[in-house]
Amino acid sequence: MSNAVADCQKAASIYCEKEDLENHQQLLNSLQKIQSSVPETKKSTYKLLRQRLLSMVGGHWEIAQRLIQQKKEFYPGMLDEWSLQKVIDDLERARRSYKYSSP
């Protein structure tokens, strides 16, 4: 189920980037229905992502909140879990890039 949700979220972000707002909104509506049917999984996923992000920013929740807010502004309508995962993915990608570009 979590893989299906992740796939839907990725598809929704692609629709958003391509400005296909009709399909984007349809996927968001479907995601909300799916995730509301499994509330415990949603809560535990959110907690795990939040803890992971918090550790990545050195325990500074203000920084994490600012990064999440930026994602929400750039991708309006996306779910909280998606925004958290997107921030985590971006931070990991930036760290890998920095690691390999450092002298």
C-alpha positions as CSV (number, residue, x, y, z in Angstrom):
1,M,0.0,0.0,0.0
2,S,2.8,2.5,0.9
3,N,4.4,1.9,-2.5
4,A,1.2,2.6,-4.3
5,V,0.8,5.8,-2.3
6,A,4.4,6.8,-3.1
7,D,3.7,6.1,-6.8
8,C,0.6,8.2,-6.8
9,Q,2.4,11.1,-5.0
10,K,5.2,11.0,-7.5
11,A,2.7,11.0,-10.4
12,A,0.8,14.0,-8.8
13,S,4.1,15.9,-8.5
14,I,4.8,15.3,-12.2
15,Y,1.3,16.5,-13.1
16,C,1.9,19.6,-11.0
17,E,5.3,20.3,-12.7
18,K,3.7,19.9,-16.1
19,E,0.8,22.2,-15.0
20,D,-1.7,19.4,-15.7
21,L,-3.9,20.6,-12.9
22,E,-6.9,18.4,-13.7
23,N,-5.0,15.2,-13.4
24,H,-3.0,16.6,-10.5
25,Q,-6.2,17.3,-8.5
26,Q,-7.8,13.9,-9.4
27,L,-4.7,12.1,-8.0
28,L,-4.7,14.3,-4.8
29,N,-8.4,13.4,-4.3
30,S,-7.6,9.7,-4.7
31,L,-4.6,9.9,-2.4
32,Q,-6.7,11.5,0.3
33,K,-9.3,8.7,0.1
34,I,-6.6,6.0,0.2
35,Q,-4.8,7.5,3.1
36,S,-7.9,8.3,5.2
37,S,-8.7,4.6,5.0
38,V,-5.4,3.7,6.7
39,P,-5.0,6.3,9.4
40,E,-2.6,4.4,11.6
41,T,-0.2,3.8,8.8
42,K,-0.4,7.5,7.9
43,K,0.5,8.5,11.4
44,S,3.4,6.2,11.8
45,T,4.8,7.2,8.4
46,Y,4.5,10.8,9.2
47,K,6.3,10.3,12.6
48,L,9.1,8.4,11.0
49,L,9.6,10.9,8.2
50,R,9.5,13.8,10.7
51,Q,12.1,12.1,13.0
52,R,14.4,11.4,10.0
53,L,14.2,15.0,8.7
54,L,14.8,16.3,12.2
55,S,18.0,14.3,12.5
56,M,19.1,15.5,9.1
57,V,18.8,19.2,10.1
58,G,20.6,18.6,13.4
59,G,17.5,18.8,15.6
60,H,16.5,22.3,14.4
61,W,12.8,22.0,13.8
62,E,12.6,25.6,12.7
63,I,14.8,24.7,9.7
64,A,12.8,21.6,8.9
65,Q,9.5,23.6,9.0
66,R,10.9,26.2,6.7
67,L,12.0,23.6,4.2
68,I,8.6,21.9,4.4
69,Q,6.8,25.2,3.9
70,Q,8.9,25.9,0.8
71,K,7.9,22.6,-0.7
72,K,4.2,23.2,0.1
73,E,4.3,26.6,-1.6
74,F,6.0,25.1,-4.7
75,Y,3.7,22.0,-4.8
76,P,0.4,23.2,-3.5
77,G,-2.1,20.6,-2.4
78,M,0.4,17.8,-1.8
79,L,0.1,15.8,1.4
80,D,2.3,16.4,4.4
81,E,4.0,13.0,4.1
82,W,4.9,13.8,0.5
83,S,6.3,17.2,1.4
84,L,8.4,15.6,4.2
85,Q,9.7,12.9,1.9
86,K,10.5,15.5,-0.9
87,V,12.6,17.6,1.6
88,I,14.4,14.5,2.7
89,D,15.1,13.4,-0.8
90,D,16.4,16.8,-1.8
91,L,18.7,17.0,1.3
92,E,20.1,13.5,0.5
93,R,20.7,14.4,-3.1
94,A,22.4,17.6,-2.1
95,R,24.6,15.8,0.4
96,R,25.6,13.2,-2.2
97,S,26.4,15.9,-4.7
98,Y,28.5,17.8,-2.2
99,K,30.3,14.7,-1.1
100,Y,31.3,13.9,-4.7
101,S,32.2,17.5,-5.7
102,S,34.4,18.2,-2.7
103,P,38.2,18.2,-3.3
